Amino acid sequence: MKADLLLQGAQVFDSAYRCFRTASVAILDGRILYAGTDEEVLKQIEPQEVADLSGRWVIPGLIDIHMHIESSMVTPPVFLKAALQHGTSTCIAEPHEIANVFGTEGIEEFIRLAPADDPEHAEVFFGAPSSVPSTDLEDAGAAVTPEDISFLMKNPRVRCLGEVMDCRTVISDPGSRAARVVKAAEASRTVPIIEGHVPAFLGLDLARILYAGIDSDHCEQTPERMRQRFEMGMFVEVQLKSVTKENIAYLAAHPELTGLWSFVTDDVMADQLQHDHLARVVRQAISYGLDPASAIIAATSSPAARMDLRDRGRIAPGRLADLVVLDSLEGFHVASVMHRGCWVDRDSADTSSRHDFPERYYESIHLAPRTLDDFALLAPEGAGATVRVHTMEIQKSSTFTPDVVRELPVKDGRIDWKGTGGLALARVFERHHGLGLSGTALLSGACLKEGAVASTWVHDHHNLLVVGANEEDMVLAANSVIARQGGLVVVRDGKIVAEMPLPVAGILTEDPLPLAAQRLAAVTRALKDQGWGNSNPVMSLCTIALPVSPALKVTDRGLVDVRQGKLVDLVLPEGEEA
């Protein structure tokens, strides 16, 4: 039997028996012909090339089944090339960010630009975005309807219904858009795969979500949340923020759960992507005590089974020759990568294209320049010497933002939010349709203490968010982003100190990854220097406008009480309990 390549001497991972064996792997036409130790079989194989991998470990290519390409802020080809170089050979991408700007047309553009069967790029399948917009408390650039879902689910590159963000509406209102989207997905396939966004749901509410057909969760976990999800039959997707010592200890103590959960990345930004991808999550779990075999399964065969990808996830005959070679098992250090039987050049230069999108994708910010009046915080008519206000408390290590009520003075008809110190003002301006809508919030805790930042990369509606410690810098930051047709701009003392232009739909750059990473790192440093204290500054900034993330958020419609799913006034009525 002819073979293109024979790998010899490596420690090859056996997914069935959860162990490594010194074995050989024969590859033909991009697929595995044989993997094993039988000398009689090996004598019958005639390889064109032999590679000695003695002293190395060989595992299946990594599979990331819950992620968003747009979070990297680079285009699909740039992202997929980098992800593959870090060992991720397959992704399930949910393009709800581009869909929030350009709807199903944006999704189809992503599918068009994502190479298929390309040995230099990770293979990508898609989740049909279920929550565009994520709630009825925001204004996005487009909407994805139940009819759109029925159409998208017929595409062979669409594997699942993407994360259902408004799960509470699904179980409380059968006639809601979210519920009708789930029904459309269920009607499109015999056994549809429906991904969930289920933060903190427990007990009967969790059971009702599962009953509705939503049977996975990638949100931040605790041991108790995982226990209930496993007991009720939910597939758990563990991203980096859930790789805590407590969670890993729970998973390590229950090896019987192997196959019922997987690692995912969810969001990886450009400066992180330049150095690592899904391997980082696996490495962290191993460092916290998870045995390597369980960690490897959670990044290979388990996600493959979840998404019914039967041709990958194991090193076995007939499977795709997607392999990762490690020179350190405990350190999970990727030495080389093979995709479809071809070695990946991990040092090749990034060759991103320019102007790959339709012309209108570069002219998506429909918003007039801002003035100082746009940032005046007026007190309600008839207010006394002080008012009580809701503040969104920024945390140091979480995107959870508690609602903390503060009492502030009123001077000359305006709320004096700067006089007490430690607060920042946030404004969200609708930028898609010229509706003239805007929402206001006050931030406390680990928020910006100097200058201002403006961004059109804002989960998930991608309106213009402006946060600042003074109005003058906020005006400059806002107008700089508007003039650039999207991006992030950080201002201090009347000067731009860092920026990340995002001219494609206001959320993507066509720059090569090294330049995008450099610019994003500069924005991150500037935010930290100016007081933003969250461990992931850009992502935590972008999520203060996400109305499905507890507990208090702000959109162009106003301040959102996420748990109650309704808008609330910034100023509490006199006598109202907090």
N, C-alpha and C positions, 0 to 999 in steps of 0.2 A: 504494500500500500504506500503510495507516494504521500509525502507531507512537505509543507513549505518550511517548517521549523520544528526542531525538537529542543525543548528546554530540559536540561539534565541537572541533577544534583541538588535541586532546591528543596526546601521544606514547604510542601504544597498543602494548602488548607483543605480539609475534608469537611464540608458543611454538614454531612449526615452524622458523622461520628464526633464532630466538634473537636478535631485535633489536627495536628500537622504530621505529615509523613514525608520522608525522603522519597521523592517520586519524579517521574518524567512526564512532560506534557507535550503532546504532538498537536500541531496546528495546521489546518488545511483550509484555504479559501476563507480566512477570517473567523473560522470556528474551531472549536476543540475537537480533534479527532479521537484522542485517547489521553487519559490521565491516570497513571497508576505505576505499579512496580513489577508487573508480570514480564519477566525477561523474554518469554516465548513470544508474547505479543510485540514487544519492542523490537525483536529481531525481524519481524515482518514489516516494519515501518522503515521506509527509505526517505529520510529528510534531505532536502536541498541544503539546509543549514542547521548547525548544532550550536547551541549556546550553553555554556557551563555557568550555572547560577549557584554553585556551592557556597554555603554560608549565608544565603539569602532566604527570605520567606516570601512565598507567592500566595496572594489572596485574590478573590474576584474583584473586578472594578467596583468602585463605590457607587451607590445608588441613592440619590437624594430625591425623595418623593414629595417634599413640601418646601417650595422655595419660590422666590419672585426675582426674576432677572432684573427688573427695574430697580430693585433695592441697591444694586451695584452702581446704578446711574450710568452704566455703559450699555452699548447696544448688544443684541443677542450674539452676533459672531464673536465679539470681543470677550464677552462673559464666558461663552462655551469653550473657547480656546483656553482660557486661563483655568477654568474648572477642571478640564481634562488634564492639564499639566500637573495639577495637584492630586490627581487620582480619581476624580469623580467622572465616571464614564457615561452615566445616565442621569437625567434630571426630569422631574415632573414640574414644569413651571406653570404658575397660575398668573396670567398677565392682567390682573385686575387693576393695576396702576395705569397702564396705557389705556385700558378699557374705560377708566373713569374720565379720561380726556377725549378719546375718539371712538369708544364703543366697540362693536364687533369689527369695524374696519381696522381699528388698532390691533385687535387680536390677530386678524388675518395678515397684517403687515409683519407681526412678530413671527408667525408661522412661516411666512415667505422668506424672512431673513435668517431663520434658524436652519443651518445646513442639516440635511439628512444623509445618513450613510457616509459621513465624512470622517476619515481617520484622524484629522487634525482638530476636530471639534467634538465635544461631548454630544451624545445623542439626546435630544430633548423631545418629550411629549408634553401635552398641555392639559391643564384643568380648565374647564369652562367656568369663567368667573360667575359666581352665583349672586354676588352682593355688590352690584354696581348701580347706584351708589350703595354704600354699606348700610345706610338707614334713610329714613325720610326726613332727617333733621339736618340735611346738608344739601348743597347744590353742586353736582358734578358736571362735567362737560357732556356726558352722555349717560345712557342707561342701557343695561342688558336685560331684556324682557324674557318671560317664559318662552315666547316664540323663538327668540334668539338662542336660548338654551337648547331647544329641540333641534334647531339647525346645527349648532356647534357640536352637539353630541354625536352627530352622524359622521363627523370628520375622523378618519382613522388615527390621526395623531392626537386626538383628544381622549384621554384615558379615564377621566373622572369629572365629577362636578366639584369645582373648587370650593374652598372653605366657606361654609354658610355662616356669615358673621352675625346676622340678626336672629340667632337661635331662639331668643325669647319670643319674638314675634311669631316664629313658626309654630310654637306650642300654645300661644295665647290667641292667635287669630288665623284660623284655617284659610281665610280669604285674602290674607296679606300677600304682597308681592313675593316675599321670601318663601312663604309656604307654597305658592304656585310655581315658583322656580324649582323647588324640590320635587313637586309632583311631575313637572315636565321632564326632569332628569330620570325619574323612576319610570316614566312611560316610554322613554327613548331606548332603554335596554332591559334585557331580562333580569340581570343582576347588576344594577348600577353601583359604582363606587362613589360615595358621597362623603366629602371631607368636611370636618366641622371646625368651628372656632368657639370653644366652650369654656370660657374662663370662669373658674370658681363654681360652676354648676354642680350641685350634689343632690343626692336623694331622689325625690319624685321628679323634680325638674330634669335631672340627668336622664332618668328612665324615659320620660316623655320625649326627650330629644332623640334618644335611641329608637324609640317606637316610631318616630317620624322618619327614620331611615338614615339619620346622620350618625355615623358610627366610628368617627376618629376625632382626636383632639391633639393639637400641637401647642396649646397655650402653656403658660408657666405652671409647673406642677409642684405638688408636695406629695409625700408618701401617702397621705390619706386620700388625696384626689386620685392618685394613680390606683390605689387599692379599689376604690369604688368603680373606677372606669374598667379595670380588669374584671372585676366581679360581674359587671353588667354586660360584658362582651364588647367593650369599646377598644379599638386599636389606638395605642398611645404613641405619639410622635414626640421624641425628646430633642428639643433644640438646646443650644449652648446654655441659655439662662436657666434651664431645668437640670443641667448637669451640676448638681450640688452634691456635697458629701452625703447628705441625708438621703437624697433620691437614689444615688448610686448604691448606697448601702442597702436600700430596700430592694433594688433590682438584683444586686449580687446575692442577696439572701433568698431569692426566689428564682432559681434557674429554670424552674418549670414554666415560667412566663416567656421563655425564649421563643421568638416567632410571633409574639403578640404585640411587639413594640419595635420601633426603629428609631435611628437617629435621623434628624433633618437639620437644615440650616435656617430655613425661613428667610432671614434677611442677612446678606453679607454685602457690606459696602466696599467700594473700590479699593480703599487703602488696606482693608483686610484681605480682599480677593487677590491682591498682588502677591501675598505671601502664603495663603492657605485657603482651604475650603472645608468640605465635610470631614476630612482627615483631622482637622483641629478638634472637632467635637468628639471623635473617637479617642483621640490622644488624651483629652482631658478626662474622659470617663475612665480610661485605663489608669491614669495617674491617681484617681480617687479610689481605686481598688477593684474595678470591674475586671473580671478575667478576660484576656484578649479574645478567646473564642466567642464569648457572648457578645463582645463589642463588635467583632467582625461580622457576625451573623446579623446584628442590628443595623449594619450599614450595607449589607449585600443581599443575602437570601430572604431575610424578613421583609424588607421593602419591596423586593421583586415579587414576592407572593402577594403582598397587599395590593399591588397594582396589576396583578396577573401578567407579569412580564416573564413568561416561561422560558425565554431563550437566554436568560442571563441570571447573575446572582450566585452561580455555583461554578466550580471548575469541574466540568463533566462533559462527556461526549455530546456533541450537538449544540452546546451552548456557545454563545459568542465568545471569542477570544479577547475579552476585556479583562486585563490583569493588572495588578499593582504589585511591584516588587519592593519589599521592605528590607532595609539593612539593619533595622532595629525593631524588634517586636514590641517591647515594653514602651519604647519611645515613639513607636509608630511613625518612623521616618521613611518617607517615600523616596526610594532610590531611582526607580524608573517606572514607566507606565506603558502598557500596550493597549491599543484600541482596535478592535476588529482585526487582530493579527498583525498590526503594524506598530513598531516602536514609535512612541511620541517624542518629538524633539521638545524637550522641556525648557530649552534655552532659546527657542526661536523668537524672533522679534514680533511684536504685536503689529499686525497690518490691518488696522481698522479702515473701513471705507468712509467716504465723506458723502453727505447729501444722498443717503440711501432712501430717505422717506419722501412722501409727497410734499410738495411745496408748502401746503398749509400747516404741516406739522411744525414748521419753523416760524409760524406767525399765530401762535395760540393764546397769547396773553392779550385779552381784550379789556384793558383797564387803563383809565386816564391817570396821569401822575398824581401822587398824593400831596396834600398840604398839611400844615400844622393843625388846621381845624379837624382833620381826620383823626387826630390822636388826642383831642380834648376829651377829658373824662368828666362830663357834666353830672352834677348831682340831680336826683329827682326833684321835680317842682315841690316846694314846700318842705324840703329837708331841713332838719335842725342843724345844730353845730357839729354833729357827728352822724355817720351812717354805719350800719353793719353790712359787710360785703362778703360774698363767697370768694375764696382764693383757692387756686389750684396749687397744691403743694408738690413741688418737684422733688422726687426722691433721688438718693445717690446711686441706687443699684437696681431700680425697677422703673417701668413705665406706668405703674399704678400711681395715680395722682389723687390723693385724698382731698376732700372738700373741707377746708379749714376756714372758719368764719373769723374775720378780723373787724375791729372797729377803727374807722378812719375819720379824720377831721374833714369838715367842709369849709372851704375858703373861697369867697367871691363866686359862689355858685358852682364850684368845681370840687371834685373829690381829690383831696391832697394825698395821693398814693405814694409820692416821693418823700414826704416829710417824715414818715415813721421809719424809713430805711428798710432794706431787705426785700422790697417788692419790685416786680417788673410788670409792665403793661404789655398785653398781647392783643393784637387785632387781626382778624381774618377777613379778607375782602374777596368777594366772588369775582372771578376773573374770566369765566368761560363765555358768558352770554350778555354781559353788560347789564345785569339785573340791579346793580347798585346796592346789593345787600352786604352787610358786615356784622361781625360779632365781636364782642369785647370780653376779655378776661383779665384778672389780676393773678400773678404768679407769686408764690412764696417758696420758702425752702431753698433748695439748691439751684436757684434760678440765676439769670443774668444780673450782674451787679453794676456793670459799666457798658456804655455804648449800646449797640443794637444789632440785630440780625434779621434778615428777611429771606424767605424761601418760598418757591413754588413747588418744591418737593415736600408735600404735606399729605400724610396718610389720611384718607384714600382719595379725597376729592381733588387734591392738588390745587386748591385756591391759594391766594397770596397770604402767607402768615408773616406778621411782623412782631417781633418781641424786642423790648428795649427798656433801658433805664432812664432815657430822656427822649423827648419828642423830636428834637432836631436830628439826632442820629437815626431815629426811626424813619423820618421822611427821606433822608439820603439813602438808607438801605433799601427802602421800598422802591424808590424811583430808579435806583441802579438795577434792580432785578427786572422791573418793567421794561427799561430801556434795552436790556440784554435778552428780552423774550424768554426769561426763565433762569432759575439758578438759585444759588445761595450767596449772599453777600454779608460780610461782617464789617461793621463800622465802629470806630472809636475816635472820639474827639474830632468829629467832622471829617474823618478820612477813612477810606476803604482799606482795611488791613488784611483781608483775605476774601477770595471769591471762588466760586465753582460755577461757571456758566453751564446752563443746561438748556440749549436752544431747541432740542427736539421735544415737542409737546410740553416744554417746561420742566421735564423730568429726566432727560437723558443727554449725555454728551457723546459726540462721535470722536472724541480724542482717544489716542491710544491709552491703554490701561496705566502705564507708568505715569503719564501726565495727569490723568484723572485722579490717580491715587495721591500724587503729590499735592494737587490742589485741595482735595478733600481733607488730607492730613493737615494742611495749613488752616482750613476752616475749623477743624477740630481743636487745634492748638489755640486759635484765637478765642473760641468759645470758652475753653478752659481758663485761659488767661483773664477773661472778662467775667469769670465767676460761675459759669454753668458747671455745676458740680456732679452731674450724673456720669456714671462710668462710660456710657456710650452717648456722648453729647448730641451728635447729629440725629441719631435715631430717636432719642428721647425728646428732642425738640420737635421732630416731625410728627410724633404721636400725640402731642398735646391737643391736636385737632381731630383725633380719631374717636368718633362717638360710640364705638363699641368696646372701648378699652376703659375699664373702671378707673376713677369713679366720677370725676368731673372733667369735662373736655369742652372745647370751644370750636364752633364752625361758623360759616358765614351767616347762619340763621341765629346764632347767639350761644349762650352758655348751656351746656347739656348735662343734665343729671343722668348719667349712663344707666344706673341701676333702675331708675324709674322710667327711663326711656322718654324723657320729656325736657323741654326747654324751661329754664328758670331765669329769673331776673338776677343781674349782678348784685343789686342792692336788695337786701331782705326787707320786706314790709315791716313797718314798726310793730313790735309786739309778736312777730312770728318767731317760733322756736327754730333754732338751727338744726 
